[in-house]
Amino acid sequence: MVILYDRFNLPQDIFEVIFATSQQEIVAKELIKFMASKKGEIDKTTMSEFATKLHDGNYECILEEAPYKGKRVKLSYNKRQFYDRILTPMKAMGLIDYDLYKKTYRISVKFAQDLAKIGAMWKEKCRQMGIHDSQ
């Protein structure tokens, strides 16, 4: 997944940086909230139940985004698109880990570690080209 951002207009919310649409942001936030409520880890069956509730329009939550802030709503999101546009990119970026042996999904900090590594790679490339940042 490619993340494009404007460092001078960086949103306050990480989900706005990562996802293209507000609907994707909302669903991703709800997934993380749901996983956090389960101590940061859920099994494959529970993930499927979450996706099915979304698909059927039966997932209820209280949104934090305007104009629905503080309102209880039922979310609807296609199950296939959930896996393709939300869960798979979150796994690929290191926001969520999947343990193949335990068959569980876990919230991960690998995303932050990878961004630090990418920053270090850029600094090294600049150093190799003889560019030394004074900041």
N, C-alpha and C positions, 0 to 999 in steps of 0.2 A: 504494500500500500504506500502511496506517495502522500506526504504531508507537505502542503504548501502553506506558508504563513508570511505575514507581513510583520516584521519585528517591531515596527513603529505603531502598529495597531493590533497588538496581540490581545486576544480576548482573555478575560479573567477565568473562563471555564475551559479546562483541558478538552472537554468533549466538543466544544466549538472549534477547536484547532484540528481535531482528528476527523470528525464526521462532516459530511457535505450538507446534510439537511437537518432541520430542527427535529424532525420525526426520528431520525437515526440517533440524534443526541439524546432525546427523551428515552428511547428504548434502551440504549446503552447505559444510561444513568440508572434506569430501573433495574437492569440486570445486575449492575454492581451493588445497588442497594439490597436487592434480593439476596445476592451471594453473601454480602456483609451480614445480613440478618441470620445467615446460616453459618456464622463463624468463618466466612471467606472461602468456603469450600462446599461444592455440591456434587452429587453423583450424576452420571449420564441420564438416568431416569428422571431425576428432578429437573435437569436442564430441559429435557424433552417436554415435561409437564409445563414448565414455564413458557416454552415456545408454543405449545398447544393452546394454553390459556390466551396468549397474545393473538394467535391465529383465529381463535373463536370469538375474540372480543370480550373475554371474561376476566381479563387481568385488571384488577382495581388498584388504584394508587392515588396518592395526593401529590399533585405536581408542584414544582417549585418555579416553573417558568410562567411569565406573563403571556397571555391574559388569563391563564387558568390557575395562577398561583393560589395555593391553599384549597383548591377545589378537588373533591373526590371525583375521579373520572375512570372510565373503562377504556383501556388502550386496546387498539387493534393493529396487528402487524403480521403480514404474511410469514408463515413458518419457514418457508424456503428462503425468503429474503432475509429473515432473521439470521439464519445460519450463514448465508452468503455475504451479507453486508454488515453484520454486527459481530457475531461470534468469531467467524473465521479471521477477519482482520484483527480483532482484539487478541486472538491467539498468536497470529503472525507477528504482531508488534510487541508481544510480551506483556500485555496488560492482564492476560489470563493464561494460565498454564493448564495443560491437560496431562494428567498422569495416566499413561497407557496401561499400567499394571493395576492400579486401583480403580481406573475408569472414573476419575473425578476431575472436576474443573476447580481451579483455585485462583484467587486474585493474586497477581504477581507484581513485583517491583522491577522486573527485568527491563521494562520499557525505559525507566529512568536510568538504569545502568547502561543500556544501549545508547541513549542520547548522550550520556557523558563520554562513552567510548567514541561516538561519532565526532563529538567536539574535539577530543584528543587527536583523532585521526586528521581533522582539519588543521589543527595547530601544527602537527608534525609535517603535513604537506607544505604549509606556509614556511616552516623552518627549513625544509629541504630546498625550497626555492629562494632562500636567503631573505625572507620577509620575517622581521621580528616585531611583534606588536608591543607597543610601549604601554598598553593599558592593562 
